[in-house]
Amino acid sequence: MGFLGDLWGFIVAPLYLAISALLVGWHNLWGRLFGEQSGASWVLSIVGLTLVIRALLIPLFVKQIKSSRNMQLIQPKVKELQKKYGHDRERLAQETMKLYKDSGTNPFASCLPILLQMPIFFTLFSVLNNAAKGRPKGILTQEQAEHLRDAVLFSNIHVSDTFMKADGHVPTMVLAAFLVLAMTATTFLTQRQLMSKNMPKDALTGPYAQQQKLLLYVLPVVFAVGGIAFPIGVLFYWTTSNLWTMCQQFYVIRNNPAPGTEAERAKKERDRAKAIKHGLVPAEDALPEPETEKRPAQRQQPQRQSRSQRKTAAPKPASEPASEATPDPESAAPDTSASNGQATTPKPKKNVPTKGVPNKNRKKR
């Protein structure tokens, strides 16, 4: 435990300095308005400290949202791998890690903001807990630690009191119980908002969905059981942090939902109603422009020609082969006047007038 204690002290030592510096800086601001020993100035300083920390964690939150969305979208592929390699756990683990790598998904990124807040939470708890005993931490002076210990809200409620150590003081127990319930409710609603609105139907089953359901019901119980031992100042920090997370997640889901989810359908309906309100036609309602029907060109009927017009028509081009020309029926007839009685192809006759010339082959009557 000595080594682990030294390691933990090495990790939280800078956090003590940073958190105490932010706390003192905000207290110097609010102390001028409400008084340095006022409980309101210390509570508002804790709230300001929370806002600064959560603003610094926005990049991690964006990474968490992207990783969570990728985990949702690849769940169908994970199921296919489970069906294909369910009998071989080693191969299934290899293929699953390859899928995570190819899709740029880190299954542990969704826990990063919570894991990184835990040292801050314990450091703040330690600062307030030691201040309740009059022991300063970080750059807090002894006088400031005593002011924080004795700071009073409303009806004699000390910022450093807890539900367990209220000594029967009803206002302290009521305020502590209210903050514990608020912390628990905001944790539950944040997780439920993610599962009911920003997860596709395919992602509602499987190991990732089981993990989300476990967080949905286990985390609120853990905070409720542990919250009764937290100082009221720490309860203000954790409730403010949960409210920030819930509002930030609501904004992201509303304006940039995951595809195929209830949040995406609601966003499309809002965009459609907004377009109609401004007199615009939504993209999904716009009718496609009718295509202009191209009619085929009307066929021109050939004009009827007389026999004389057909004879005087232009001759065929010279490029056509001579074999395609129509032979003269008289020249194509076989000559039967050969002495041997066999038909031979006669030579073409010259175009000479035959009127008045007797035909030698004509039989005498």
C-alpha positions as CSV (number, residue, x, y, z in Angstrom):
1,M,0.0,0.0,0.0
2,G,3.0,2.3,0.5
3,F,3.8,2.3,-3.2
4,L,0.2,2.7,-4.3
5,G,-0.3,5.5,-1.7
6,D,2.8,7.3,-3.1
7,L,1.6,6.9,-6.6
8,W,-1.9,8.2,-5.8
9,G,-0.3,11.2,-4.0
10,F,1.9,11.9,-7.0
11,I,-1.2,11.9,-9.3
12,V,-3.5,14.0,-7.1
13,A,-0.9,16.6,-5.9
14,P,-1.3,18.7,-9.1
15,L,-5.0,18.3,-8.8
16,Y,-5.0,19.6,-5.3
17,L,-3.2,22.7,-6.5
18,A,-5.4,23.2,-9.6
19,I,-8.8,22.6,-7.8
20,S,-7.9,24.7,-4.8
21,A,-6.7,27.5,-7.1
22,L,-10.0,27.5,-9.1
23,L,-12.0,27.3,-5.9
24,V,-10.1,30.3,-4.3
25,G,-10.4,32.3,-7.5
26,W,-14.2,31.9,-7.7
27,H,-14.5,32.6,-4.0
28,N,-12.6,35.8,-4.4
29,L,-15.2,36.8,-7.0
30,W,-18.3,35.8,-5.1
31,G,-17.0,36.8,-1.7
32,R,-17.1,40.4,-2.7
33,L,-20.9,40.1,-3.3
34,F,-22.0,37.7,-0.5
35,G,-19.1,37.9,2.0
36,E,-16.1,35.7,2.4
37,Q,-17.7,33.6,5.1
38,S,-21.1,33.2,3.4
39,G,-22.2,29.8,2.4
40,A,-23.6,31.1,-0.9
41,S,-20.2,32.4,-2.0
42,W,-18.7,28.9,-1.3
43,V,-21.5,27.0,-3.1
44,L,-21.3,29.3,-6.1
45,S,-17.6,28.9,-6.1
46,I,-18.1,25.1,-6.2
47,V,-20.6,25.5,-9.1
48,G,-18.1,27.7,-11.0
49,L,-15.4,25.2,-10.4
50,T,-17.7,22.5,-11.9
51,L,-18.5,24.5,-15.0
52,V,-14.8,25.1,-15.7
53,I,-13.9,21.4,-15.3
54,R,-16.8,20.3,-17.5
55,A,-15.9,22.9,-20.2
56,L,-12.3,21.4,-20.2
57,L,-13.8,17.9,-20.7
58,I,-15.9,18.9,-23.8
59,P,-13.3,17.3,-26.2
60,L,-13.5,14.1,-24.3
61,F,-17.3,14.2,-24.3
62,V,-17.3,14.7,-28.1
63,K,-15.0,11.7,-28.4
64,Q,-17.3,9.7,-26.1
65,I,-20.3,10.5,-28.3
66,K,-18.5,9.5,-31.5
67,S,-17.3,6.2,-30.0
68,S,-20.7,5.5,-28.6
69,R,-22.3,6.1,-31.9
70,N,-19.8,3.9,-33.7
71,M,-20.5,1.2,-31.2
72,Q,-24.2,1.4,-32.0
73,L,-23.7,1.4,-35.8
74,I,-21.4,-1.7,-35.8
75,Q,-23.6,-3.8,-33.6
76,P,-25.2,-5.7,-36.6
77,K,-21.7,-6.5,-37.8
78,V,-20.7,-7.7,-34.3
79,K,-23.7,-10.0,-34.3
80,E,-22.7,-11.4,-37.7
81,L,-19.2,-12.1,-36.3
82,Q,-20.7,-13.8,-33.3
83,K,-22.8,-16.1,-35.5
84,K,-19.8,-16.9,-37.7
85,Y,-17.1,-17.4,-35.1
86,G,-19.2,-18.2,-32.1
87,H,-17.5,-21.6,-31.7
88,D,-14.0,-20.0,-31.7
89,R,-13.6,-17.4,-29.0
90,E,-10.1,-16.5,-29.9
91,R,-10.9,-15.9,-33.6
92,L,-14.1,-14.0,-32.5
93,A,-12.0,-11.7,-30.3
94,Q,-9.5,-11.1,-33.1
95,E,-12.2,-10.3,-35.7
96,T,-14.0,-8.1,-33.2
97,M,-10.9,-6.1,-32.5
98,K,-10.2,-5.8,-36.2
99,L,-13.7,-4.4,-36.7
100,Y,-13.1,-1.9,-34.0
101,K,-9.8,-0.8,-35.5
102,D,-11.2,-0.5,-39.1
103,S,-14.2,1.5,-37.9
104,G,-12.1,3.7,-35.6
105,T,-14.1,2.7,-32.5
106,N,-12.8,2.5,-29.0
107,P,-15.1,0.5,-26.7
108,F,-13.6,2.2,-23.6
109,A,-14.0,5.8,-24.9
110,S,-17.5,6.0,-23.5
111,C,-16.1,5.6,-19.9
112,L,-13.2,8.2,-20.3
113,P,-15.1,11.2,-19.0
114,I,-16.3,9.3,-15.9
115,L,-12.8,7.8,-15.3
116,L,-11.1,11.2,-15.7
117,Q,-13.6,12.9,-13.4
118,M,-13.0,10.3,-10.6
119,P,-9.6,11.8,-9.5
120,I,-11.2,15.3,-9.6
121,F,-14.2,14.1,-7.6
122,F,-12.0,12.5,-4.9
123,T,-9.7,15.5,-4.9
124,L,-12.6,17.9,-4.4
125,F,-14.1,15.5,-1.8
126,S,-10.7,15.5,0.0
127,V,-10.4,19.3,-0.1
128,L,-13.9,19.8,1.4
129,N,-13.6,16.9,3.8
130,N,-10.3,18.3,5.2
131,A,-11.7,21.8,5.2
132,A,-14.6,20.5,7.3
133,K,-12.0,19.5,9.9
134,G,-10.1,22.8,9.6
135,R,-7.2,21.3,7.5
136,P,-6.2,23.2,4.3
137,K,-5.3,21.4,1.1
138,G,-3.5,22.8,-2.0
139,I,-3.2,26.6,-1.9
140,L,-6.1,27.0,0.6
141,T,-4.9,28.8,3.7
142,Q,-5.9,27.9,7.2
143,E,-8.3,30.8,7.4
144,Q,-10.0,29.9,4.2
145,A,-10.3,26.3,5.3
146,E,-12.0,27.5,8.5
147,H,-14.4,29.8,6.5
148,L,-15.4,26.9,4.3
149,R,-15.9,24.7,7.4
150,D,-18.1,27.2,9.1
151,A,-20.0,28.5,5.9
152,V,-23.7,28.4,6.5
153,L,-26.6,28.1,4.0
154,F,-30.3,28.9,4.8
155,S,-31.3,27.6,8.2
156,N,-27.9,26.9,9.7
157,I,-26.9,24.3,7.1
158,H,-23.1,23.9,6.9
159,V,-21.6,23.3,3.5
160,S,-19.3,20.7,5.0
161,D,-22.1,18.6,6.6
162,T,-23.3,15.2,5.3
163,F,-26.6,13.3,5.6
164,M,-25.0,10.8,7.9
165,K,-23.4,13.4,10.1
166,A,-26.2,15.8,10.4
167,D,-26.8,14.9,14.0
168,G,-30.5,14.9,13.5
169,H,-30.6,18.4,12.0
170,V,-33.7,18.2,9.7
171,P,-32.8,21.1,7.3
172,T,-29.4,19.6,6.6
173,M,-30.8,16.1,6.1
174,V,-33.6,17.4,3.8
175,L,-31.1,19.4,1.6
176,A,-28.7,16.5,1.5
177,A,-31.5,14.0,0.6
178,F,-32.7,16.4,-2.1
179,L,-29.3,16.7,-3.7
180,V,-28.7,12.9,-3.5
181,L,-32.1,12.3,-5.3
182,A,-31.3,15.0,-7.9
183,M,-27.8,13.5,-8.5
184,T,-29.4,10.0,-8.9
185,A,-32.2,11.2,-11.1
186,T,-30.0,13.1,-13.5
187,T,-27.7,10.1,-13.8
188,F,-30.6,7.8,-14.7
189,L,-32.3,10.3,-17.1
190,T,-29.0,10.9,-18.9
191,Q,-28.4,7.2,-19.5
192,R,-32.1,6.5,-20.4
193,Q,-32.1,9.5,-22.9
194,L,-29.2,7.9,-24.7
195,M,-30.8,4.4,-24.9
196,S,-34.3,5.4,-25.8
197,K,-33.7,8.1,-28.4
198,N,-30.2,7.7,-29.8
199,M,-29.8,4.0,-30.2
200,P,-31.0,2.1,-33.3
201,K,-33.2,-1.0,-32.8
202,D,-30.4,-3.3,-33.9
203,A,-28.2,-1.9,-31.0
204,L,-30.8,-2.6,-28.3
205,T,-29.7,-6.2,-28.1
206,G,-26.3,-7.7,-27.6
207,P,-23.4,-7.2,-25.1
208,Y,-23.1,-3.5,-25.7
209,A,-26.8,-3.0,-24.9
210,Q,-26.5,-5.1,-21.8
211,Q,-23.6,-2.9,-20.7
212,Q,-25.7,0.2,-21.2
213,K,-28.6,-1.3,-19.3
214,L,-26.3,-2.2,-16.5
215,L,-25.1,1.3,-16.3
216,L,-28.6,2.6,-16.4
217,Y,-29.6,0.9,-13.2
218,V,-26.3,0.4,-11.3
219,L,-24.8,3.9,-11.5
220,P,-27.9,5.6,-9.8
221,V,-27.9,3.0,-7.0
222,V,-24.1,3.6,-6.5
223,F,-24.6,7.3,-6.3
224,A,-27.6,7.1,-4.1
225,V,-25.8,4.8,-1.6
226,G,-22.6,6.8,-1.6
227,G,-24.3,10.2,-1.7
228,I,-25.4,10.1,1.9
229,A,-21.8,10.2,2.9
230,F,-20.8,13.1,0.7
231,P,-20.5,16.7,2.1
232,I,-23.2,19.0,0.8
233,G,-20.5,20.9,-1.2
234,V,-19.6,17.8,-3.0
235,L,-23.3,17.0,-3.7
236,F,-23.6,20.5,-5.3
237,Y,-20.6,19.7,-7.5
238,W,-21.9,16.3,-8.6
239,T,-25.5,17.4,-9.2
240,T,-24.2,20.4,-11.3
241,S,-22.0,18.1,-13.3
242,N,-24.8,15.7,-14.0
243,L,-27.1,18.5,-15.1
244,W,-24.4,19.7,-17.5
245,T,-24.0,16.2,-18.9
246,M,-27.7,15.8,-19.4
247,C,-28.2,19.1,-21.1
248,Q,-25.1,18.6,-23.3
249,Q,-26.2,15.2,-24.4
250,F,-29.8,16.5,-25.1
251,Y,-28.3,19.1,-27.4
252,V,-26.2,16.6,-29.2
253,I,-29.0,14.1,-29.7
254,R,-31.4,16.7,-30.8
255,N,-29.2,18.4,-33.4
256,N,-26.9,15.5,-34.5
257,P,-28.7,12.2,-33.9
258,A,-27.4,8.8,-34.8
259,P,-28.8,7.4,-38.1
260,G,-31.8,5.0,-37.9
261,T,-32.8,6.2,-34.4
262,E,-36.0,7.8,-32.9
263,A,-34.1,11.1,-32.5
264,E,-33.3,11.2,-36.2
265,R,-37.0,10.6,-37.1
266,A,-38.0,13.4,-34.7
267,K,-35.4,15.8,-36.2
268,K,-36.7,15.1,-39.7
269,E,-40.3,15.9,-38.5
270,R,-39.1,19.2,-36.9
271,D,-37.2,20.2,-40.1
272,R,-40.2,19.4,-42.2
273,A,-42.5,21.5,-39.9
274,K,-40.0,24.3,-40.0
275,A,-39.8,24.3,-43.8
276,I,-43.6,24.3,-44.1
277,K,-43.8,27.2,-41.6
278,H,-41.4,29.3,-43.8
279,G,-43.3,28.4,-47.0
280,L,-40.8,26.0,-48.3
281,V,-41.5,22.5,-49.7
282,P,-39.6,19.8,-47.7
283,A,-37.1,17.8,-49.7
284,E,-39.0,14.5,-49.1
285,D,-42.3,16.1,-50.3
286,A,-41.0,17.7,-53.5
287,L,-42.4,15.9,-56.5
288,P,-39.9,15.0,-59.2
289,E,-40.1,17.0,-62.4
290,P,-41.9,15.1,-65.2
291,E,-39.6,14.0,-67.9
292,T,-40.3,15.5,-71.3
293,E,-41.5,12.6,-73.5
294,K,-39.5,12.6,-76.7
295,R,-41.8,11.6,-79.6
296,P,-40.2,9.8,-82.5
297,A,-39.9,11.7,-85.7
298,Q,-42.9,11.2,-88.0
299,R,-42.0,8.9,-90.8
300,Q,-42.3,10.5,-94.2
301,Q,-44.4,8.5,-96.6
302,P,-42.9,7.9,-100.0
303,Q,-44.6,9.8,-102.9
304,R,-46.1,7.7,-105.6
305,Q,-44.2,7.9,-108.9
306,S,-45.3,7.1,-112.4
307,R,-43.4,4.6,-114.6
308,S,-41.8,7.4,-116.6
309,Q,-40.6,9.1,-113.4
310,R,-39.1,5.9,-112.1
311,K,-37.2,5.4,-115.5
312,T,-35.8,8.9,-115.4
313,A,-34.8,8.5,-111.7
314,A,-31.1,8.9,-110.9
315,P,-29.1,5.8,-111.6
316,K,-27.4,3.9,-108.8
317,P,-23.9,5.0,-107.8
318,A,-21.0,3.6,-109.7
319,S,-19.5,2.1,-106.5
320,E,-22.1,-0.7,-106.6
321,P,-20.7,-3.9,-108.1
322,A,-21.8,-4.7,-111.6
323,S,-23.0,-8.1,-110.5
324,E,-25.9,-6.5,-108.7
325,A,-27.3,-4.8,-111.9
326,T,-30.5,-6.4,-113.3
327,P,-29.6,-8.3,-116.5
328,D,-31.5,-7.7,-119.7
329,P,-34.0,-10.5,-120.2
330,E,-33.4,-10.7,-123.9
331,S,-29.6,-10.9,-123.4
332,A,-29.9,-13.4,-120.6
333,A,-32.0,-15.9,-122.7
334,P,-29.9,-18.8,-124.0
335,D,-29.2,-19.0,-127.8
336,T,-30.8,-22.2,-129.1
337,S,-29.5,-21.7,-132.7
338,A,-26.3,-23.4,-132.1
339,S,-25.6,-26.3,-134.5
340,N,-24.8,-28.8,-131.8
341,G,-28.2,-28.2,-130.2
342,Q,-26.6,-27.0,-126.8
343,A,-27.7,-23.8,-125.2
344,T,-24.9,-21.2,-125.1
345,T,-24.9,-17.8,-123.5
346,P,-25.2,-15.3,-126.4
347,K,-23.2,-12.1,-126.6
348,P,-24.9,-8.9,-125.7
349,K,-26.7,-7.3,-128.6
350,K,-26.1,-3.9,-129.8
351,N,-28.8,-1.4,-129.4
352,V,-29.8,-1.1,-133.0
353,P,-33.2,-0.6,-134.5
354,T,-34.9,-3.8,-135.5
355,K,-37.9,-2.4,-137.2
356,G,-38.2,-3.6,-140.7
357,V,-35.5,-6.1,-140.4
358,P,-36.6,-9.7,-141.0
359,N,-35.9,-12.2,-138.3
360,K,-33.9,-15.2,-139.7
361,N,-34.9,-17.4,-136.8
362,R,-38.6,-16.8,-137.4
363,K,-40.2,-19.9,-139.0
364,K,-41.7,-19.6,-142.4
365,R,-45.3,-20.1,-142.6
